[in-house]
Amino acid sequence: MPRKSTSLSLDADLIARATAVGANISRAAEAGVEQDVRRVEAERWKDDITRACDLLMTGY
């Protein structure tokens, strides 16, 4: 998948710790964003399915 350069602000202490352990900050940030997006998408899907089931059960 193509990558896009972006700018973001992170806690300075966290950056220092990540650098100290040799973490790839860009990849770590990407993984965190991916995890959060998947969580929100799953919640929305669940809410949509719940609403659809409620509509079916109540006859609209």
mmJSON file of the N, C-alpha and C atoms, coordinates in Angstrom:
{"data_MODEL":{"atom_site":{
"group_PDB":["ATOM","ATOM","ATOM","ATOM","ATOM","ATOM","ATOM","ATOM","ATOM","ATOM","ATOM","ATOM","ATOM","ATOM","ATOM","ATOM","ATOM","ATOM","ATOM","ATOM","ATOM","ATOM","ATOM","ATOM","ATOM","ATOM","ATOM","ATOM","ATOM","ATOM","ATOM","ATOM","ATOM","ATOM","ATOM","ATOM","ATOM","ATOM","ATOM","ATOM","ATOM","ATOM","ATOM","ATOM","ATOM","ATOM","ATOM","ATOM","ATOM","ATOM","ATOM","ATOM","ATOM","ATOM","ATOM","ATOM","ATOM","ATOM","ATOM","ATOM","ATOM","ATOM","ATOM","ATOM","ATOM","ATOM","ATOM","ATOM","ATOM","ATOM","ATOM","ATOM","ATOM","ATOM","ATOM","ATOM","ATOM","ATOM","ATOM","ATOM","ATOM","ATOM","ATOM","ATOM","ATOM","ATOM","ATOM","ATOM","ATOM","ATOM","ATOM","ATOM","ATOM","ATOM","ATOM","ATOM","ATOM","ATOM","ATOM","ATOM","ATOM","ATOM","ATOM","ATOM","ATOM","ATOM","ATOM","ATOM","ATOM","ATOM","ATOM","ATOM","ATOM","ATOM","ATOM","ATOM","ATOM","ATOM","ATOM","ATOM","ATOM","ATOM","ATOM","ATOM","ATOM","ATOM","ATOM","ATOM","ATOM","ATOM","ATOM","ATOM","ATOM","ATOM","ATOM","ATOM","ATOM","ATOM","ATOM","ATOM","ATOM","ATOM","ATOM","ATOM","ATOM","ATOM","ATOM","ATOM","ATOM","ATOM","ATOM","ATOM","ATOM","ATOM","ATOM","ATOM","ATOM","ATOM","ATOM","ATOM","ATOM","ATOM","ATOM","ATOM","ATOM","ATOM","ATOM","ATOM","ATOM","ATOM","ATOM","ATOM","ATOM","ATOM","ATOM","ATOM","ATOM","ATOM","ATOM","ATOM"],
"id":[1,2,3,4,5,6,7,8,9,10,11,12,13,14,15,16,17,18,19,20,21,22,23,24,25,26,27,28,29,30,31,32,33,34,35,36,37,38,39,40,41,42,43,44,45,46,47,48,49,50,51,52,53,54,55,56,57,58,59,60,61,62,63,64,65,66,67,68,69,70,71,72,73,74,75,76,77,78,79,80,81,82,83,84,85,86,87,88,89,90,91,92,93,94,95,96,97,98,99,100,101,102,103,104,105,106,107,108,109,110,111,112,113,114,115,116,117,118,119,120,121,122,123,124,125,126,127,128,129,130,131,132,133,134,135,136,137,138,139,140,141,142,143,144,145,146,147,148,149,150,151,152,153,154,155,156,157,158,159,160,161,162,163,164,165,166,167,168,169,170,171,172,173,174,175,176,177,178,179,180],
"type_symbol":["N","C","C","N","C","C","N","C","C","N","C","C","N","C","C","N","C","C","N","C","C","N","C","C","N","C","C","N","C","C","N","C","C","N","C","C","N","C","C","N","C","C","N","C","C","N","C","C","N","C","C","N","C","C","N","C","C","N","C","C","N","C","C","N","C","C","N","C","C","N","C","C","N","C","C","N","C","C","N","C","C","N","C","C","N","C","C","N","C","C","N","C","C","N","C","C","N","C","C","N","C","C","N","C","C","N","C","C","N","C","C","N","C","C","N","C","C","N","C","C","N","C","C","N","C","C","N","C","C","N","C","C","N","C","C","N","C","C","N","C","C","N","C","C","N","C","C","N","C","C","N","C","C","N","C","C","N","C","C","N","C","C","N","C","C","N","C","C","N","C","C","N","C","C","N","C","C","N","C","C"],
"label_atom_id":["N","CA","C","N","CA","C","N","CA","C","N","CA","C","N","CA","C","N","CA","C","N","CA","C","N","CA","C","N","CA","C","N","CA","C","N","CA","C","N","CA","C","N","CA","C","N","CA","C","N","CA","C","N","CA","C","N","CA","C","N","CA","C","N","CA","C","N","CA","C","N","CA","C","N","CA","C","N","CA","C","N","CA","C","N","CA","C","N","CA","C","N","CA","C","N","CA","C","N","CA","C","N","CA","C","N","CA","C","N","CA","C","N","CA","C","N","CA","C","N","CA","C","N","CA","C","N","CA","C","N","CA","C","N","CA","C","N","CA","C","N","CA","C","N","CA","C","N","CA","C","N","CA","C","N","CA","C","N","CA","C","N","CA","C","N","CA","C","N","CA","C","N","CA","C","N","CA","C","N","CA","C","N","CA","C","N","CA","C","N","CA","C","N","CA","C","N","CA","C","N","CA","C","N","CA","C","N","CA","C"],
"label_alt_id":[null,null,null,null,null,null,null,null,null,null,null,null,null,null,null,null,null,null,null,null,null,null,null,null,null,null,null,null,null,null,null,null,null,null,null,null,null,null,null,null,null,null,null,null,null,null,null,null,null,null,null,null,null,null,null,null,null,null,null,null,null,null,null,null,null,null,null,null,null,null,null,null,null,null,null,null,null,null,null,null,null,null,null,null,null,null,null,null,null,null,null,null,null,null,null,null,null,null,null,null,null,null,null,null,null,null,null,null,null,null,null,null,null,null,null,null,null,null,null,null,null,null,null,null,null,null,null,null,null,null,null,null,null,null,null,null,null,null,null,null,null,null,null,null,null,null,null,null,null,null,null,null,null,null,null,null,null,null,null,null,null,null,null,null,null,null,null,null,null,null,null,null,null,null,null,null,null,null,null,null],
"label_comp_id":["MET","MET","MET","PRO","PRO","PRO","ARG","ARG","ARG","LYS","LYS","LYS","SER","SER","SER","THR","THR","THR","SER","SER","SER","LEU","LEU","LEU","SER","SER","SER","LEU","LEU","LEU","ASP","ASP","ASP","ALA","ALA","ALA","ASP","ASP","ASP","LEU","LEU","LEU","ILE","ILE","ILE","ALA","ALA","ALA","ARG","ARG","ARG","ALA","ALA","ALA","THR","THR","THR","ALA","ALA","ALA","VAL","VAL","VAL","GLY","GLY","GLY","ALA","ALA","ALA","ASN","ASN","ASN","ILE","ILE","ILE","SER","SER","SER","ARG","ARG","ARG","ALA","ALA","ALA","ALA","ALA","ALA","GLU","GLU","GLU","ALA","ALA","ALA","GLY","GLY","GLY","VAL","VAL","VAL","GLU","GLU","GLU","GLN","GLN","GLN","ASP","ASP","ASP","VAL","VAL","VAL","ARG","ARG","ARG","ARG","ARG","ARG","VAL","VAL","VAL","GLU","GLU","GLU","ALA","ALA","ALA","GLU","GLU","GLU","ARG","ARG","ARG","TRP","TRP","TRP","LYS","LYS","LYS","ASP","ASP","ASP","ASP","ASP","ASP","ILE","ILE","ILE","THR","THR","THR","ARG","ARG","ARG","ALA","ALA","ALA","CYS","CYS","CYS","ASP","ASP","ASP","LEU","LEU","LEU","LEU","LEU","LEU","MET","MET","MET","THR","THR","THR","GLY","GLY","GLY","TYR","TYR","TYR"],
"label_asym_id":["A","A","A","A","A","A","A","A","A","A","A","A","A","A","A","A","A","A","A","A","A","A","A","A","A","A","A","A","A","A","A","A","A","A","A","A","A","A","A","A","A","A","A","A","A","A","A","A","A","A","A","A","A","A","A","A","A","A","A","A","A","A","A","A","A","A","A","A","A","A","A","A","A","A","A","A","A","A","A","A","A","A","A","A","A","A","A","A","A","A","A","A","A","A","A","A","A","A","A","A","A","A","A","A","A","A","A","A","A","A","A","A","A","A","A","A","A","A","A","A","A","A","A","A","A","A","A","A","A","A","A","A","A","A","A","A","A","A","A","A","A","A","A","A","A","A","A","A","A","A","A","A","A","A","A","A","A","A","A","A","A","A","A","A","A","A","A","A","A","A","A","A","A","A","A","A","A","A","A","A"],
"label_entity_id":["1","1","1","1","1","1","1","1","1","1","1","1","1","1","1","1","1","1","1","1","1","1","1","1","1","1","1","1","1","1","1","1","1","1","1","1","1","1","1","1","1","1","1","1","1","1","1","1","1","1","1","1","1","1","1","1","1","1","1","1","1","1","1","1","1","1","1","1","1","1","1","1","1","1","1","1","1","1","1","1","1","1","1","1","1","1","1","1","1","1","1","1","1","1","1","1","1","1","1","1","1","1","1","1","1","1","1","1","1","1","1","1","1","1","1","1","1","1","1","1","1","1","1","1","1","1","1","1","1","1","1","1","1","1","1","1","1","1","1","1","1","1","1","1","1","1","1","1","1","1","1","1","1","1","1","1","1","1","1","1","1","1","1","1","1","1","1","1","1","1","1","1","1","1","1","1","1","1","1","1"],
"label_seq_id":[1,1,1,2,2,2,3,3,3,4,4,4,5,5,5,6,6,6,7,7,7,8,8,8,9,9,9,10,10,10,11,11,11,12,12,12,13,13,13,14,14,14,15,15,15,16,16,16,17,17,17,18,18,18,19,19,19,20,20,20,21,21,21,22,22,22,23,23,23,24,24,24,25,25,25,26,26,26,27,27,27,28,28,28,29,29,29,30,30,30,31,31,31,32,32,32,33,33,33,34,34,34,35,35,35,36,36,36,37,37,37,38,38,38,39,39,39,40,40,40,41,41,41,42,42,42,43,43,43,44,44,44,45,45,45,46,46,46,47,47,47,48,48,48,49,49,49,50,50,50,51,51,51,52,52,52,53,53,53,54,54,54,55,55,55,56,56,56,57,57,57,58,58,58,59,59,59,60,60,60],
"pdbx_PDB_ins_code":[null,null,null,null,null,null,null,null,null,null,null,null,null,null,null,null,null,null,null,null,null,null,null,null,null,null,null,null,null,null,null,null,null,null,null,null,null,null,null,null,null,null,null,null,null,null,null,null,null,null,null,null,null,null,null,null,null,null,null,null,null,null,null,null,null,null,null,null,null,null,null,null,null,null,null,null,null,null,null,null,null,null,null,null,null,null,null,null,null,null,null,null,null,null,null,null,null,null,null,null,null,null,null,null,null,null,null,null,null,null,null,null,null,null,null,null,null,null,null,null,null,null,null,null,null,null,null,null,null,null,null,null,null,null,null,null,null,null,null,null,null,null,null,null,null,null,null,null,null,null,null,null,null,null,null,null,null,null,null,null,null,null,null,null,null,null,null,null,null,null,null,null,null,null,null,null,null,null,null,null],
"Cartn_x":[0.848,0.0,0.901,0.552,1.391,1.385,2.466,2.602,2.48,1.994,1.835,2.51,3.341,4.019,3.004,3.139,2.24,3.006,2.416,3.031,2.095,2.652,1.844,2.679,1.997,2.677,2.514,3.624,3.622,4.32,4.016,4.634,6.159,6.87,8.323,9.012,8.519,9.113,8.913,7.751,7.487,8.429,8.667,9.599,11.0,11.416,12.746,12.865,11.839,11.861,11.865,11.057,10.996,12.34,12.955,14.269,15.305,15.235,16.197,16.137,14.948,14.825,14.895,15.094,15.239,13.936,12.845,11.545,11.442,10.75,10.435,9.169,9.333,8.218,7.127,7.499,6.511,5.655,6.296,5.56,4.728,5.264,4.523,3.277,3.424,2.278,1.24,1.708,0.805,0.026,0.717,0.068,-0.986,-0.683,-1.641,-2.871,-2.666,-3.8,-4.635,-3.975,-4.684,-5.541,-4.982,-5.709,-6.94,-6.795,-7.914,-8.99,-8.58,-9.543,-10.33,-9.631,-10.322,-11.317,-10.942,-11.839,-13.1,-12.924,-14.074,-14.952,-14.319,-15.098,-15.908,-15.316,-16.023,-17.198,-16.989,-18.077,-19.22,-18.882,-19.92,-20.663,-19.925,-20.548,-21.525,-21.085,-21.942,-23.193,-23.028,-24.183,-25.14,-24.599,-25.434,-26.216,-25.539,-26.202,-27.272,-26.966,-27.942,-29.184,-28.983,-30.127,-30.935,-30.255,-30.936,-31.757,-31.166,-31.898,-33.098,-32.911,-34.035,-35.171,-34.819,-35.845,-36.567,-35.833,-36.448,-37.358,-36.917,-37.68,-38.942,-38.914,-40.069,-40.959,-40.556,-41.36,-41.28,-40.133,-39.847,-40.527],
"Cartn_y":[-1.173,0.0,1.246,2.239,3.452,4.164,4.807,5.529,7.028,7.767,9.214,9.862,10.818,11.547,12.423,12.465,13.287,13.822,14.766,15.344,15.126,14.729,14.584,14.898,15.194,15.528,14.377,13.988,12.905,13.377,12.732,13.049,12.937,13.964,14.011,12.877,12.559,11.462,10.123,9.949,8.72,8.59,9.692,9.685,9.317,9.881,9.583,8.106,7.559,6.143,5.253,5.606,4.821,4.836,5.997,6.128,5.298,5.326,4.595,3.088,2.576,1.137,0.754,1.758,1.488,1.22,1.702,1.497,2.322,1.767,2.497,3.294,4.575,5.404,5.511,5.641,5.738,4.48,3.326,2.05,1.825,2.218,2.06,2.948,4.174,5.084,4.531,4.032,3.449,2.269,1.417,0.272,0.722,1.758,2.277,2.867,3.61,4.188,3.07,2.081,0.935,0.23,0.001,-0.671,0.136,1.439,2.278,2.33,2.424,2.456,1.146,0.016,-1.285,-1.38,-0.862,-0.887,-0.074,1.135,2.0,1.394,0.846,0.208,-0.973,-1.759,-2.903,-2.429,-1.364,-0.826,-0.333,0.367,0.873,-0.274,-1.31,-2.472,-3.119,-3.287,-3.889,-3.046,-1.726,-0.842,-0.943,-0.997,-1.124,-2.433,-3.527,-4.826,-4.85,-4.261,-4.2,-3.432,-2.283,-1.502,-2.284,-2.958,-3.738,-4.873,-5.549,-6.623,-6.079,-4.948,-4.331,-3.992,-3.473,-3.135,-4.388,-5.448,-6.699,-7.281,-7.208,-7.785,-6.984,-5.689,-4.854,-4.617,-5.142,-4.952,-3.545,-2.897,-1.541,-0.573],
"Cartn_z":[0.0,0.0,0.0,-0.786,-0.82,0.524,0.817,2.073,1.799,2.788,2.675,3.866,3.59,4.651,5.384,6.709,7.515,8.72,9.388,10.572,11.745,12.88,14.075,15.296,16.37,17.62,18.594,19.215,20.196,21.46,22.559,23.835,23.725,24.149,24.015,24.775,25.963,26.727,26.016,25.419,24.683,23.483,22.79,21.655,22.127,23.241,23.776,24.14,24.775,25.141,23.908,22.93,21.692,20.975,20.929,20.292,21.04,22.36,23.19,22.959,22.682,22.466,20.984,20.137,18.709,17.978,18.532,17.898,16.614,15.632,14.414,14.717,15.003,15.469,14.42,13.179,12.109,12.035,12.058,11.984,13.25,14.388,15.638,15.643,15.174,15.098,14.126,12.998,12.008,12.61,13.345,13.969,14.979,15.736,16.708,16.047,14.976,14.239,13.627,13.041,12.451,13.493,14.667,15.743,16.145,16.269,16.689,15.605,14.348,13.24,13.202,13.337,13.338,14.495,15.663,16.821,16.555,16.017,15.737,14.644,13.602,12.54,13.075,13.962,14.549,15.407,16.172,16.992,16.116,15.036,14.129,13.461,13.052,12.424,13.402,14.646,15.665,15.878,15.95,16.126,14.943,13.728,12.528,12.539,12.885,12.934,14.024,15.164,16.257,15.828,15.167,14.693,13.66,12.747,11.721,12.351,13.319,13.998,14.765,15.409,16.123,15.17,13.997,12.999,12.529,12.289,11.852,12.929,14.169,15.271,15.589,15.359,15.676,14.461,13.314,12.108,11.562,11.796,11.327,12.198],
"occupancy":[1.0,1.0,1.0,1.0,1.0,1.0,1.0,1.0,1.0,1.0,1.0,1.0,1.0,1.0,1.0,1.0,1.0,1.0,1.0,1.0,1.0,1.0,1.0,1.0,1.0,1.0,1.0,1.0,1.0,1.0,1.0,1.0,1.0,1.0,1.0,1.0,1.0,1.0,1.0,1.0,1.0,1.0,1.0,1.0,1.0,1.0,1.0,1.0,1.0,1.0,1.0,1.0,1.0,1.0,1.0,1.0,1.0,1.0,1.0,1.0,1.0,1.0,1.0,1.0,1.0,1.0,1.0,1.0,1.0,1.0,1.0,1.0,1.0,1.0,1.0,1.0,1.0,1.0,1.0,1.0,1.0,1.0,1.0,1.0,1.0,1.0,1.0,1.0,1.0,1.0,1.0,1.0,1.0,1.0,1.0,1.0,1.0,1.0,1.0,1.0,1.0,1.0,1.0,1.0,1.0,1.0,1.0,1.0,1.0,1.0,1.0,1.0,1.0,1.0,1.0,1.0,1.0,1.0,1.0,1.0,1.0,1.0,1.0,1.0,1.0,1.0,1.0,1.0,1.0,1.0,1.0,1.0,1.0,1.0,1.0,1.0,1.0,1.0,1.0,1.0,1.0,1.0,1.0,1.0,1.0,1.0,1.0,1.0,1.0,1.0,1.0,1.0,1.0,1.0,1.0,1.0,1.0,1.0,1.0,1.0,1.0,1.0,1.0,1.0,1.0,1.0,1.0,1.0,1.0,1.0,1.0,1.0,1.0,1.0,1.0,1.0,1.0,1.0,1.0,1.0],
"B_iso_or_equiv":[0.0,0.0,0.0,0.0,0.0,0.0,0.0,0.0,0.0,0.0,0.0,0.0,0.0,0.0,0.0,0.0,0.0,0.0,0.0,0.0,0.0,0.0,0.0,0.0,0.0,0.0,0.0,0.0,0.0,0.0,0.0,0.0,0.0,0.0,0.0,0.0,0.0,0.0,0.0,0.0,0.0,0.0,0.0,0.0,0.0,0.0,0.0,0.0,0.0,0.0,0.0,0.0,0.0,0.0,0.0,0.0,0.0,0.0,0.0,0.0,0.0,0.0,0.0,0.0,0.0,0.0,0.0,0.0,0.0,0.0,0.0,0.0,0.0,0.0,0.0,0.0,0.0,0.0,0.0,0.0,0.0,0.0,0.0,0.0,0.0,0.0,0.0,0.0,0.0,0.0,0.0,0.0,0.0,0.0,0.0,0.0,0.0,0.0,0.0,0.0,0.0,0.0,0.0,0.0,0.0,0.0,0.0,0.0,0.0,0.0,0.0,0.0,0.0,0.0,0.0,0.0,0.0,0.0,0.0,0.0,0.0,0.0,0.0,0.0,0.0,0.0,0.0,0.0,0.0,0.0,0.0,0.0,0.0,0.0,0.0,0.0,0.0,0.0,0.0,0.0,0.0,0.0,0.0,0.0,0.0,0.0,0.0,0.0,0.0,0.0,0.0,0.0,0.0,0.0,0.0,0.0,0.0,0.0,0.0,0.0,0.0,0.0,0.0,0.0,0.0,0.0,0.0,0.0,0.0,0.0,0.0,0.0,0.0,0.0,0.0,0.0,0.0,0.0,0.0,0.0],
"pdbx_formal_charge":[null,null,null,null,null,null,null,null,null,null,null,null,null,null,null,null,null,null,null,null,null,null,null,null,null,null,null,null,null,null,null,null,null,null,null,null,null,null,null,null,null,null,null,null,null,null,null,null,null,null,null,null,null,null,null,null,null,null,null,null,null,null,null,null,null,null,null,null,null,null,null,null,null,null,null,null,null,null,null,null,null,null,null,null,null,null,null,null,null,null,null,null,null,null,null,null,null,null,null,null,null,null,null,null,null,null,null,null,null,null,null,null,null,null,null,null,null,null,null,null,null,null,null,null,null,null,null,null,null,null,null,null,null,null,null,null,null,null,null,null,null,null,null,null,null,null,null,null,null,null,null,null,null,null,null,null,null,null,null,null,null,null,null,null,null,null,null,null,null,null,null,null,null,null,null,null,null,null,null,null],
"auth_seq_id":[1,1,1,2,2,2,3,3,3,4,4,4,5,5,5,6,6,6,7,7,7,8,8,8,9,9,9,10,10,10,11,11,11,12,12,12,13,13,13,14,14,14,15,15,15,16,16,16,17,17,17,18,18,18,19,19,19,20,20,20,21,21,21,22,22,22,23,23,23,24,24,24,25,25,25,26,26,26,27,27,27,28,28,28,29,29,29,30,30,30,31,31,31,32,32,32,33,33,33,34,34,34,35,35,35,36,36,36,37,37,37,38,38,38,39,39,39,40,40,40,41,41,41,42,42,42,43,43,43,44,44,44,45,45,45,46,46,46,47,47,47,48,48,48,49,49,49,50,50,50,51,51,51,52,52,52,53,53,53,54,54,54,55,55,55,56,56,56,57,57,57,58,58,58,59,59,59,60,60,60],
"auth_comp_id":["MET","MET","MET","PRO","PRO","PRO","ARG","ARG","ARG","LYS","LYS","LYS","SER","SER","SER","THR","THR","THR","SER","SER","SER","LEU","LEU","LEU","SER","SER","SER","LEU","LEU","LEU","ASP","ASP","ASP","ALA","ALA","ALA","ASP","ASP","ASP","LEU","LEU","LEU","ILE","ILE","ILE","ALA","ALA","ALA","ARG","ARG","ARG","ALA","ALA","ALA","THR","THR","THR","ALA","ALA","ALA","VAL","VAL","VAL","GLY","GLY","GLY","ALA","ALA","ALA","ASN","ASN","ASN","ILE","ILE","ILE","SER","SER","SER","ARG","ARG","ARG","ALA","ALA","ALA","ALA","ALA","ALA","GLU","GLU","GLU","ALA","ALA","ALA","GLY","GLY","GLY","VAL","VAL","VAL","GLU","GLU","GLU","GLN","GLN","GLN","ASP","ASP","ASP","VAL","VAL","VAL","ARG","ARG","ARG","ARG","ARG","ARG","VAL","VAL","VAL","GLU","GLU","GLU","ALA","ALA","ALA","GLU","GLU","GLU","ARG","ARG","ARG","TRP","TRP","TRP","LYS","LYS","LYS","ASP","ASP","ASP","ASP","ASP","ASP","ILE","ILE","ILE","THR","THR","THR","ARG","ARG","ARG","ALA","ALA","ALA","CYS","CYS","CYS","ASP","ASP","ASP","LEU","LEU","LEU","LEU","LEU","LEU","MET","MET","MET","THR","THR","THR","GLY","GLY","GLY","TYR","TYR","TYR"],
"auth_asym_id":["A","A","A","A","A","A","A","A","A","A","A","A","A","A","A","A","A","A","A","A","A","A","A","A","A","A","A","A","A","A","A","A","A","A","A","A","A","A","A","A","A","A","A","A","A","A","A","A","A","A","A","A","A","A","A","A","A","A","A","A","A","A","A","A","A","A","A","A","A","A","A","A","A","A","A","A","A","A","A","A","A","A","A","A","A","A","A","A","A","A","A","A","A","A","A","A","A","A","A","A","A","A","A","A","A","A","A","A","A","A","A","A","A","A","A","A","A","A","A","A","A","A","A","A","A","A","A","A","A","A","A","A","A","A","A","A","A","A","A","A","A","A","A","A","A","A","A","A","A","A","A","A","A","A","A","A","A","A","A","A","A","A","A","A","A","A","A","A","A","A","A","A","A","A","A","A","A","A","A","A"],
"auth_atom_id":["N","CA","C","N","CA","C","N","CA","C","N","CA","C","N","CA","C","N","CA","C","N","CA","C","N","CA","C","N","CA","C","N","CA","C","N","CA","C","N","CA","C","N","CA","C","N","CA","C","N","CA","C","N","CA","C","N","CA","C","N","CA","C","N","CA","C","N","CA","C","N","CA","C","N","CA","C","N","CA","C","N","CA","C","N","CA","C","N","CA","C","N","CA","C","N","CA","C","N","CA","C","N","CA","C","N","CA","C","N","CA","C","N","CA","C","N","CA","C","N","CA","C","N","CA","C","N","CA","C","N","CA","C","N","CA","C","N","CA","C","N","CA","C","N","CA","C","N","CA","C","N","CA","C","N","CA","C","N","CA","C","N","CA","C","N","CA","C","N","CA","C","N","CA","C","N","CA","C","N","CA","C","N","CA","C","N","CA","C","N","CA","C","N","CA","C","N","CA","C","N","CA","C","N","CA","C","N","CA","C"],
"pdbx_PDB_model_num":[1,1,1,1,1,1,1,1,1,1,1,1,1,1,1,1,1,1,1,1,1,1,1,1,1,1,1,1,1,1,1,1,1,1,1,1,1,1,1,1,1,1,1,1,1,1,1,1,1,1,1,1,1,1,1,1,1,1,1,1,1,1,1,1,1,1,1,1,1,1,1,1,1,1,1,1,1,1,1,1,1,1,1,1,1,1,1,1,1,1,1,1,1,1,1,1,1,1,1,1,1,1,1,1,1,1,1,1,1,1,1,1,1,1,1,1,1,1,1,1,1,1,1,1,1,1,1,1,1,1,1,1,1,1,1,1,1,1,1,1,1,1,1,1,1,1,1,1,1,1,1,1,1,1,1,1,1,1,1,1,1,1,1,1,1,1,1,1,1,1,1,1,1,1,1,1,1,1,1,1]
}}}
